[in-house]
Amino acid sequence: MIRTQIYLTEQERDDLRALAAESGKKQSELIREAIDSLIGKLSTKQRKAVISRVAGMWKDRKDLPDFRSIRSEWDRDSLS
């Protein structure tokens, strides 16, 4: 792990101290969990934004094969 410093308001420090006492976890552990949670949320938000931007980008293409008919050839039902 890498040591780093952060500045907290007195209220944040007091609340963090109380949460640590209630949960039985160290303050540093709670801070790491909060950071991991934030990173996870932002990553999800970024993925959703990318998906939203590219959704339907091929909908008007006429030069692509009919994927439904190709996919139906792979169905187990069509093999019997």
LINPE-V474317 format. One record per backbone hydrogen bond with DSSP energy under -1.0 kcal/mol. CO is the residue of the C=O (numbers start at 1). NH is the residue of the N-H. E is the energy in kcal/mol with one decimal. If there is no record, write none. Layout:
co=CO nh=NH e=E
co=CO nh=NH e=E
This chain:
co=9 nh=13 e=-2.5
co=10 nh=14 e=-2.7
co=11 nh=15 e=-2.8
co=12 nh=16 e=-2.8
co=13 nh=17 e=-2.5
co=14 nh=18 e=-2.3
co=15 nh=19 e=-2.6
co=16 nh=20 e=-2.5
co=17 nh=21 e=-2.2
co=18 nh=22 e=-2.5
co=19 nh=23 e=-2.5
co=20 nh=24 e=-1.9
co=26 nh=30 e=-2.0
co=27 nh=31 e=-2.3
co=28 nh=32 e=-2.3
co=29 nh=33 e=-2.4
co=30 nh=34 e=-2.3
co=31 nh=35 e=-2.3
co=32 nh=36 e=-2.7
co=33 nh=37 e=-2.4
co=34 nh=38 e=-2.3
co=35 nh=39 e=-2.7
co=36 nh=40 e=-2.4
co=37 nh=41 e=-2.4
co=38 nh=42 e=-2.6
co=39 nh=43 e=-2.5
co=40 nh=44 e=-2.2
co=41 nh=45 e=-2.4
co=42 nh=46 e=-2.6
co=43 nh=47 e=-2.4
co=44 nh=48 e=-2.5
co=45 nh=49 e=-2.0
co=46 nh=50 e=-2.1
co=47 nh=51 e=-2.5
co=48 nh=52 e=-2.4
co=49 nh=53 e=-1.9
co=50 nh=54 e=-1.9
co=51 nh=55 e=-1.6
co=54 nh=57 e=-2.1
co=56 nh=59 e=-1.6
co=58 nh=61 e=-1.7
co=65 nh=67 e=-1.2
co=66 nh=70 e=-1.9
co=67 nh=71 e=-2.8
co=68 nh=72 e=-2.3
co=69 nh=73 e=-1.1
co=71 nh=74 e=-1.3
co=76 nh=79 e=-1.2
